[in-house]
Amino acid sequence: MAEWLPKAQKPVVIAGPCSAESEAQIMQVAEYFVESEKVQLIRAGVWKPRTRPNSFEGMGVKALPWLAKAQEQFGVKFTIEVAKAEHVQAALDAGIEYLWIGARTTVNPFSVQEIADALQGKDIPVFVKNPINPDLQLWIGAMERLIKAGIHKIAAVHRGFNTYNDPIYRNSPQWEIPIELKTKFPNLDIIVDPSHIGGKRDLLHQISQKALDLGFDGLMIETHPNPDVALSDPKQQIFLDQFNQFLDGLEIKQKHFEDQVTLDQLAQLRKMIDEIDHHLIENLKKRLDIVQQIGEYKADHGVTVFQVERWTEIMRDRTEYAALHNLDAQLVKGIWKEIHQASIQLQTLIANNHLTEKK
């Protein structure tokens, strides 16, 4: 991705106000980022899809000349959200070369297709935010629609997933989903949006650091000259004059080891893990073989597959045994739930086959 950004550096940093509110605000933000030299793209919401009516929904096309003026005067580049075909055309006409598709749009394939059709033949960069619900296939599908339209400069943006009454986050990070996306598409750049995940200014640093620790490719962070008077999402925006300090407080880590001694040590440790994992698989196979025998006994004697007392006993015993070895109880519960589900499926199949044979 770095080659199609204004400045080639990693991690990628995209920052700016939640909403473009005035020409003076946009010029102030652009001037600050030019002087800091730490931001590749400036974000600014022009059209704001809000959850409820009568909320501030952005300045619309009125804001586009402000962005164009800032781009010309300061040599910066802006990225804005588009939600329908006329947004795309207005943005392109104003000289905006970077677009993003928001979570409320990604969730609707019809809307994504409308944007893809409007971009047909225009290979400009597009950032695709995850859908508001935790649906990886929907996220992938949105990017596939753009690729089919001839868009190849694509990056994903992880902004978390809506949950009901999360006590910590505005949008639950559910890191396993972007990690799975990266696993499926190793060459796809994924930018993390701590502002929308956290929803609160004091959470942004820890979320940003975790994103970097996990090896994601950059950050999209909301900043504002005075967030307390912002027209949208004031609590999740960093004060503009504190932004450099915020970035300086993050530790950027290497993705790979470089010295040979460490690489050799790492190779030995990974070999040990491989051997342990193979033993785990062998023991899992032995366990399922015994589960199969039990399933045959149950089928022969007309006993139900699921027995709640035995399952309760297993969970109690395994979590207690895990505690003796300083293992996290939730980890053990999660593993044994998967094993139990596989056991239930195997014994159900045996029971069904037994009934078929009797007929």
C-alpha positions in Angstrom: 0.0 0.0 0.0 2.8 2.4 0.8 3.5 2.9 -2.9 0.1 4.5 -3.5 0.2 6.8 -0.5 1.6 10.3 -0.6 4.5 9.3 1.6 5.8 5.8 1.8 6.2 4.9 5.5 4.9 2.4 7.9 3.0 2.2 10.0 0.5 4.2 7.9 -1.0 7.1 9.8 -4.3 8.6 8.7 -5.7 11.3 11.0 -8.0 14.2 11.0 -11.4 15.4 12.3 -14.5 13.2 12.5 -16.2 15.9 10.5 -15.2 18.7 8.3 -16.9 21.6 10.1 -15.5 24.8 8.6 -12.8 26.0 6.2 -10.8 27.4 9.1 -10.8 24.1 10.9 -9.7 22.2 7.8 -6.9 24.7 7.1 -5.7 24.5 10.7 -5.6 20.7 10.6 -3.8 20.6 7.2 -1.2 23.1 8.4 -0.5 21.2 11.6 0.0 17.9 9.8 2.3 19.4 7.2 4.5 20.7 10.0 4.5 17.4 11.9 5.3 15.3 8.9 3.9 12.2 10.6 0.6 11.8 8.7 0.2 10.4 5.2 -3.5 11.1 4.7 -5.9 13.5 6.4 -9.4 12.1 7.1 -12.4 14.3 7.3 -16.1 13.3 7.2 -18.1 15.2 4.6 -21.2 13.0 4.6 -22.0 11.5 8.0 -24.4 8.6 8.2 -25.8 8.9 11.7 -27.7 6.4 13.7 -30.7 8.7 14.4 -32.2 11.6 12.6 -31.6 15.2 13.7 -27.9 14.5 14.4 -25.2 16.4 12.5 -24.9 14.6 9.2 -21.9 16.5 7.8 -21.6 19.7 5.7 -21.9 17.8 2.5 -20.7 19.2 -0.8 -20.2 22.6 0.9 -17.1 21.1 2.6 -15.4 19.8 -0.6 -14.0 23.2 -1.7 -12.3 23.5 1.7 -10.6 20.2 1.2 -9.6 21.1 -2.3 -8.1 24.4 -1.1 -6.1 22.8 1.7 -4.8 20.2 -0.7 -3.6 22.9 -3.1 -2.2 25.2 -0.5 -0.4 22.7 1.7 0.2 19.8 -0.7 -1.7 17.3 1.5 -4.2 14.6 0.5 -7.6 14.0 2.0 -9.6 10.8 2.3 -13.4 11.0 2.8 -16.3 8.6 3.2 -18.7 7.9 0.4 -22.0 6.1 0.7 -23.5 6.4 -2.7 -22.8 7.1 -6.4 -23.3 10.9 -6.2 -20.8 11.1 -3.3 -18.2 9.3 -5.5 -18.7 11.7 -8.4 -18.7 14.8 -6.2 -15.5 13.7 -4.4 -13.7 13.0 -7.7 -14.8 16.3 -9.2 -13.3 18.0 -6.1 -10.0 16.3 -6.6 -10.3 13.9 -3.7 -8.1 10.9 -4.7 -8.7 8.6 -1.7 -12.1 7.3 -0.5 -13.4 5.1 2.2 -16.5 3.0 2.6 -18.0 3.2 6.1 -19.3 0.4 8.2 -22.9 1.2 7.7 -22.4 1.0 3.9 -20.2 -2.1 3.9 -23.1 -4.0 5.6 -25.3 -3.4 2.5 -24.1 -5.2 -0.7 -26.5 -3.0 -2.8 -24.8 0.2 -1.6 -21.3 -1.2 -2.1 -22.2 -2.3 -5.6 -23.5 1.2 -6.4 -20.2 2.6 -5.3 -18.3 0.0 -7.2 -20.3 0.8 -10.4 -19.6 4.5 -9.9 -15.8 3.7 -9.6 -15.8 1.5 -12.7 -12.7 2.3 -14.7 -11.2 4.6 -12.1 -8.5 2.8 -10.2 -8.2 5.0 -7.2 -7.4 3.9 -3.7 -10.4 2.8 -1.5 -10.4 1.9 2.2 -13.1 -0.5 3.2 -14.3 -0.5 6.8 -15.6 -3.7 8.4 -19.4 -4.0 8.5 -21.0 -3.0 11.7 -21.8 -6.7 12.5 -19.1 -9.3 12.9 -19.4 -10.8 9.4 -16.0 -11.5 7.8 -17.5 -12.7 4.5 -19.5 -9.5 4.1 -16.3 -7.5 4.6 -14.5 -9.7 2.0 -17.4 -9.4 -0.3 -17.3 -5.6 -0.3 -13.7 -5.7 -1.4 -14.4 -8.3 -4.0 -17.1 -6.0 -5.5 -14.5 -3.2 -5.9 -11.9 -5.6 -7.4 -14.5 -6.7 -10.0 -15.0 -3.0 -10.8 -11.3 -2.6 -11.5 -10.2 -1.2 -8.2 -6.9 -2.8 -7.0 -5.6 -0.2 -4.5 -7.6 -1.5 -1.6 -7.0 -1.6 2.1 -9.2 -2.8 5.0 -10.0 -0.7 8.0 -10.9 -2.4 11.3 -13.2 -0.2 13.3 -14.7 -2.8 15.6 -18.2 -4.3 15.7 -21.4 -3.0 17.2 -22.4 -4.8 20.4 -25.2 -4.0 22.8 -24.0 -2.1 25.9 -20.3 -3.0 25.8 -18.9 -1.9 29.2 -15.5 -0.9 27.8 -15.6 -0.2 24.0 -17.9 1.7 21.7 -17.3 -1.1 19.2 -15.9 -4.4 20.3 -12.5 -5.0 18.7 -12.9 -8.8 18.3 -9.3 -8.9 17.1 -9.7 -12.5 15.9 -11.7 -11.3 12.9 -9.1 -8.9 11.4 -6.5 -11.5 12.2 -8.4 -14.1 10.2 -8.7 -11.6 7.4 -4.9 -11.1 7.4 -4.4 -14.8 7.5 -6.6 -15.3 4.4 -5.1 -12.3 2.6 -1.5 -11.8 3.8 -0.8 -9.0 1.3 -3.9 -7.0 2.2 -3.1 -4.0 4.3 -5.3 -3.6 7.4 -5.6 -0.2 9.1 -7.0 -0.1 12.7 -9.4 2.7 13.7 -8.9 3.1 17.5 -11.3 6.1 17.7 -14.3 4.1 16.7 -13.3 1.0 18.6 -12.7 2.9 21.8 -15.2 5.7 21.7 -13.3 7.4 24.5 -10.1 9.4 24.3 -8.4 7.6 27.2 -8.7 4.3 25.4 -7.0 5.3 22.1 -3.4 4.8 23.2 -3.9 1.2 24.4 -5.9 0.2 21.4 -3.4 1.8 19.0 -0.5 0.0 20.8 -2.3 -3.3 20.6 -2.9 -2.8 16.9 0.9 -2.2 16.3 1.8 -5.1 18.6 -0.4 -7.4 16.5 1.4 -6.3 13.4 -1.4 -4.4 11.6 -0.3 -1.9 9.0 -1.4 1.5 10.4 -3.8 3.6 12.3 -6.8 5.9 11.4 -7.2 8.3 14.3 -9.7 11.2 14.8 -8.2 14.5 15.9 -9.7 17.9 16.3 -8.5 21.4 17.2 -11.0 21.4 20.1 -12.8 18.1 20.5 -15.0 19.4 23.3 -17.0 21.6 20.7 -16.9 19.1 17.9 -20.1 18.6 16.0 -19.8 14.8 16.0 -18.1 12.2 18.2 -16.3 14.7 20.5 -15.3 12.0 23.1 -13.2 9.9 20.8 -11.1 12.7 19.2 -7.6 13.7 20.3 -6.7 17.3 20.7 -4.8 18.3 17.6 -1.9 19.9 19.5 -1.4 16.7 21.4 -1.3 14.4 18.4 2.5 14.3 17.9 2.9 13.5 21.6 0.3 10.7 21.2 2.2 9.1 18.3 5.6 9.5 20.0 4.2 7.5 22.9 3.6 4.5 20.7 6.2 1.7 20.3 6.6 0.6 16.7 7.9 -3.0 16.6 9.6 -5.0 13.9 7.6 -7.7 12.2 10.5 -10.1 12.0 13.7 -11.0 13.8 16.8 -9.9 12.1 19.9 -11.3 13.9 20.8 -15.0 13.1 21.3 -16.0 16.8 17.8 -15.0 17.7 16.4 -16.6 14.5 18.1 -19.9 15.4 16.7 -19.8 18.9 13.3 -19.0 17.6 13.5 -22.0 15.2 14.3 -24.3 18.1 11.4 -23.1 20.1 9.0 -23.4 17.2 10.2 -26.9 16.6 9.4 -27.7 20.2 5.9 -26.2 19.7 5.4 -28.3 16.5 6.3 -31.5 18.4 3.9 -30.6 21.3 1.1 -29.8 18.8 1.6 -33.1 17.1 1.3 -34.9 20.4 -1.9 -32.9 21.2 -3.4 -34.0 17.9 -2.4 -37.7 18.5 -4.0 -37.5 21.9 -7.1 -35.9 20.5 -7.4 -38.7 18.0 -7.1 -41.2 20.9 -9.8 -39.3 22.8 -12.2 -39.4 19.9 -11.6 -43.1 19.4 -12.8 -43.6 23.0 -15.7 -41.2 22.4 -16.7 -43.4 19.5 -16.6 -46.5 21.6 -18.8 -44.8 24.2 -21.2 -43.7 21.4 -21.5 -47.4 20.3 -22.4 -48.4 23.9 -25.0 -45.7 24.2 -26.5 -46.6 20.8 -26.6 -50.3 21.7 -28.4 -49.6 25.0 -30.7 -46.8 23.9 -28.9 -44.1 26.0 -29.0 -40.4 25.1 -26.0 -38.9 23.5 -25.8 -35.8 25.7 -25.6 -36.3 29.4 -25.6 -33.1 31.3 -24.2 -34.5 34.6 -21.1 -35.9 32.8 -20.5 -32.7 30.9 -20.8 -30.6 34.1 -18.3 -33.0 35.8 -15.8 -32.6 32.9 -16.0 -28.8 32.9 -15.5 -28.7 36.6 -12.6 -31.1 36.6 -10.8 -29.6 33.6 -11.0 -26.0 34.9 -9.8 -27.0 38.3 -6.9 -29.0 36.9 -6.1 -26.1 34.6 -6.0 -23.8 37.6 -3.4 -26.1 39.3 -1.2 -25.5 36.2 -1.9 -21.7 36.1 -3.8 -21.9 32.9 -6.6 -19.5 32.1 -10.0 -21.0 32.8 -11.7 -19.3 29.8 -9.1 -20.8 27.5 -9.6 -24.3 28.8 -13.4 -23.9 28.7 -13.3 -22.7 25.1 -11.1 -25.7 24.0 -13.2 -28.2 25.8 -16.5 -26.8 24.4 -15.1 -27.4 20.9 -14.0 -30.9 21.8 -17.4 -31.6 23.4 -19.2 -30.4 20.3 -17.1 -32.7 18.1 -17.9 -35.6 20.5 -21.6 -34.8 20.4 -21.5 -34.8 16.6 -19.7 -38.1 16.4 -22.0 -39.8 18.8 -25.1 -38.4 17.1 -23.8 -39.8 13.8 -23.3 -43.2 15.5 -26.9 -43.1 17.0 -28.4 -42.2 13.6 -26.5 -45.0 11.8 -27.7 -47.4 14.5 -31.3 -46.4 13.9 -30.9 -46.9 10.1 -29.4 -50.3 10.6 -32.4 -51.3 12.8 -34.8 -50.3 10.1 
